[in-house]
């Protein structure tokens, strides 16, 4: 295995990559990237020429390969094949993804329907088509980075694990780069992106204690005012606030209902929403109704998850209980 690692890094560097002071070994999150010398900084840079467009990848004899009609030279194709076979798809990546998707497939109809309505994930639709292609799609989507309207697989850099309280990677037209950390003997991590625990779970197949939680979809009538407020249940980024108004209908793209770092965020967001729609007379208890609704649905998911005896449902239960605790702290 060590010989394969040395060969991978030598080819990676030869093709323009940077891999300074790194090794791969088992950590608390499974296989991860660590410093060799804890007194020196570690760094990974995957250049743009080694970033492979997700749409250019297909399955050949159950191995990930670059489509033959795409313009990549043979050196890059050979490197990609070796990397996928020995460190990614062929080194436990496929098996891990399949275990997660099989776990989801065993959810009962009630749980699948709850997830479809509240998490906006249609498991039945997700698993349509040839099973091998389903696994390939989920595997690649979980590992891809989005840049310039395309999703790319980033060999070697992809091996870095996600950690909530860590710095993001740096992505530009030159390639993808780790943020430079001080020298350390611990694991090298990046924060993949901002996400709720629930979205992270269905997108990446694992649970981490993310700091923000978003509301499930809801629709609430305020009869005294003749107003309907609904939420699409989307996750928001960059503190964005997207509100549509059509007659007596007010439609929110998403609504943050808990934030471990900023406990006042739900209240501030609610007040700002009232200001934007010009309805300061909407009762403040409405926010607490939104809290209660979100907790209630999550408790139903926990109940149904307990009826399924597999590891994926157990992780979902743990995740839901974490989100409930965050929401309850604001309720």
N, C-alpha and C positions, 0 to 999 in steps of 0.2 A: 504493500500500500504506500509506503514511504517513497519507493522508487517512482510510482505513478504520480505522486504529488510533486516530486522534484521535476519530473518530465513535464507535467502540466505547467508549472511555473516557468520553466525554461522556455517553452513554446509561447506561453502567454507574453513573456517579456520580449521575446524575439519579434512578436507581431505587434508590439507597441504598448503592451500593458505594463503597469507598474505594480509590483507586489513586494513591499518592503517589510521585512521583519515579521512575517506571518507564518502560522502553521494551522492545520486543521486538527481538532481533537474534540472529544466528548466533553460537554459542559452541562449545566443544569437545564438547558433548553435543547438538549440533544447535541448533534454535531454543530460546531461553531468555529469561528476564526479567533485565534489568540495570538498574542505577541510571542515571539521566540525569546527575545531578550527584553525583560520588563523595564529595563533602563532606557530603552530606545523607543521612539515613536514608530507606530505601524501605519501602513497606508496601502490601499488598493485603488487603482485607477484602471477601469476598462474603457479603452478608446472606442470611438464611434464605429470604427471599421470592424470591431468584434461584437458590436451590438446587433443582434439578429432580429429582424422584424418578425413578430409572432405569426403573422399571416404567411410567412415564407417557410414555416416548419410543418412537417407532416410525419405520419407514422409509416415506417418501412420495416416489415418483419418485427413489429412491436418495438422498434427503436426510433428515437427522434432524429430526423434528418432534415437538411435544408432542401427544399424542392429543387429539382434538377434544372428547371427553366429560370431560376432566379440568378442574378448576377453576383455571385460570390466566387472568389478564386478557390482553387483546390486546397491551398494552405489553410484558409479559414474553414473550409468544409471539414478537413481532417481534424483540425483543432476542436471544432464544435462537436464532431462525432466522439472524439476521445473524452472530452469534457462531460458530455451527456451520459456516455456509457459508464464512466468510472466515478463520477462525482455528483451527478444530479439525477436525471430520470432513471438511469440504470443502477443507481447506487442507493436504492431505497425510496427515491422520490415517487415512482409510480405506485409502489406498494402502500406508502403512507397516504397518498391521495385516494387510492381505491378503498382503503379501510374507512376513511372518512365518508366517502360517497356511499358506500354500502351501509354504513351506519345511518345516514340520512334516509336511505331508501327503506329502511325497516321501521321508520316512524309510522304510527297509525294514521288513519285518515283525518281524525280530529286534530292531531298535532300538526299535520301537514297543512290543513286548512287555516289553523291559527297562525302558522308561520307565514303563509301566503298573504293573509290579511294584515298582519301586524309587522312582519319583517320584510314584506314585499319580495319574498323569495318563493318562487313556485318550484318546489322540488320535483314534481312530476314533469314539468316542462324542462327543467335543468337536466333530467336524465333521459330525455327523448333521443332516439337515434342509436347508432352502434355504440355499445358500451366502451370499447377501446377509445373511441373518439371523444366520448364524454369525459373520460379520465384524462386524456391528453389536453382537452380544452381547459379543464379545471386546474390541472397542474401548471400549464403555461400562464393562465390568467393570474394565478396566485403569485407568480414569480416575475411577471412583466412590470416594467416601468413605462409610464405614459409620457411621451415627449413628441412635440411637433405633430400632434394629431395621429400618432401611431403608438403601438405598444411594442416594446423591445425586450428581448431576453438578454441579460448582461452577464455572461460567463465570469466566474470567479467572484465578482462583486456580489452576485446573487447568493453566495454562500454565507453572507453576513446575516445574522439573526436580528429580528426586530425586538426592540425594548422600548417601553413607553417613555421613560425618562432618559432619553438619549438624543443626540443631535441628528438632524436629517442628513441625508447624502446630498451631494452637489451634482446636478445634472445640467449639462449644456450641450452645444453642438460638438464640442470636443470629445465628450464621453461622460462617464459617471465616476464620481470620485468620493471616497470616504471623507467625512469631515476629519480634520487633523485633531486627534485627541492627545492629551499628555501621555507620557510613557506610563504603562500599567502592566501588571501581570494578570489582569482579568480578561474576560472576553471582550472582543471588539463588537459593538452593536451600533446599529443605526435605527432611527425612528422612520419607518417606511412612509407614513403619512398620518394625518389626523383622521381618526375613525372612532366610532362607538364600539364597545365590546361585541355587540350583536352583529354589526356589519363586518368586523374583523373576523369573527367566527365563520360566517358563511363565505367570505371572500378568501380567507387564508387557511381555514381549517384548524385554528387554534384559538384559545382564550387567553387574553391578557387584560389586566386591570386598567383599561383605558380610562381617561379622566372625564370624558363627556358622554352623556346619554341623550338620545333624541327621542322625541315622542313617536308613538305609533300613529297611524292615520286616525283621525277622528272628525266627527261632524257634530256641532253643538248649536242648537237653536236657542236664541234669546228672544222669547216670545214678546216680552214687554217692549222691546225695541224693534221687533220685526227684522232681526239680523240673524244670519247663519254664519258661523265661523267654522271653517274646516281646515284640516292639515293633511297634506299629502304623505307625510311620514318620511320625508327624505332627510339624509344627512346633509349638513351645511358645512362649508369651509370658509376660512378667512373672515369669520364673523359676519357673513353675508346675511341679509334679510330680504327675502323675496316674497312680496305680497301682491296678489291680484285682487281686483275688486270688480264685481259685475252686479250692479243693482244692489240688492240687499245681501249679496253673498261676498264674504271675505275669505280668500283662499291663501293659506300659508304653504310655502314650499316645504318647510321643516320648522321644528320648534325644539330648542334645547331645553330639556327639563331637569337636567342635573349636570353639575360641573364641580369636580372635586377641588380644582384649583381656584375656581371663582364661584363660590356658593350663591352669590346674589345674581348670577347670570340669568336664570329663568325669570326672576322678578323684573330685572332690568329689561330683558327682552320683551316681556309682556307689556311693560309700561311704554316702551318704544313703539310696539305694535299699536297700542291705543292712540299714541300721539300721531302716528303716520295715517291711521284711518280716520282720525278726527272724532273718536268716540270715547272720550274720557269718562262717560257715564256708564260704560260697561262695568258690571260689578266685579270687584277684585276676587270674589270667591270663585269666579270662573277658573282661575289658574289652579286653585286647589281641586276643582272638579277634574281638570286635566291630569293633575298628579294622581288622583284616585283611580281614574280610568286606566292610566298606564300601569299602575301597580296591579290592578285587578286582572288585566290581560296577561301580564307576566306571571301572576300566580296561577292562572289557568294553564299556561305553557309548562310551568313547573309540575303541576298536577299530572298533565298528560305525559310529560317526560319521565316521571316516576313509573309509568306503566310500561315503559320500554326498557329492556334490560340489555343495554349495550354501552360501550364507552363514550360514544358520541352523545347519546342522550344524557349521560352523567355530566359531561362537560357543559352541555346546554343548560342543565339544571343549575350548575355552579355559576354560570354566566348570568342567568336570570336572577338568581339570588343576589349576586353582586350589584346588578343594575337596580333591583328593588331597594337594596340598602342605600344606594346613592340617592335615588328619588325620595325615599322616606326621610332622609336627612334634611330635605328641603320642604317636606310636607308639613 
